[in-house]
Structures are given as C-alpha cells and as structure tokens.
Amino acid sequence: QVQLVESGGGLVQTGGSLRLSCAASGRTFSTYTMGWFRQAPGKAREFVAAISWSGRSTYNSDSIKGRFTISSDNAKNTVYLQMNNLKPEDTAVYYCAARFSISTGPPSASAPYSYWGQGTQVTVSS
C-alpha cells in the first residue's frame, strides 16, 4: 500500500522559509511523478510544483517560481519543497501526491494523481 507522509509545515513570518518533506513508501516510485498541491480555506486545490522521480524534469506554478524549489532524494524515497520568501498568500494545507509518469494530462492536473498524503499546514503571518 502506498503511503505519502508530509512533514515540515508550521508558522512562519513573511519572508521566512520552510522545507516540506514527503516520505513515500509501499512501492517503487521510479515510474512516478511526484507533485505538491496546496489548498487555502475556501479555495480550490492549487498545483504548486512537480518532479519526475529521476529528478530530471521539474514543473512549477507561476505563483511560486523563483521562491519554491522541488527536489527529490531517491535513496530516501523523499521529495522536498523548499519554500523561501514566504508570503501570507502562501498560507494553505500542502499536499504531496504521486501519479504514474505516463498518465495523460499535464503534471499540474490533480486528477491523474492516484495517491495523496494527509497534508501539512503552512501558515505565513504578516
């Protein structure tokens, strides 16, 4: 059974940094694309970033470009989201997700993601 467990969320001031981790288990993920999504209260779930398990390909939302970096450590079966220069509008629950890399649709689409973590809260105070 696939499990995705996020960690690293918390409360930070505007301009601060956090690093989220997503520990994956239960399967060989070499054929998967891993994504980060977020959902703020009263808003739809939003794509943040994605990475092929090899790390060769990354995809980023325009809203976080230049501030967030997605990376992976295959040896640890872990995907990271380094978040710098955080803004109050980044406040949300952040979810890690996994999909087969050959699934149809862009990496930013949430529907092809088969597995989701429970989410970790990120709160940025002004």
Disulfide bonds with the S-S distance in Angstrom:
Cys22-Cys96 2.03
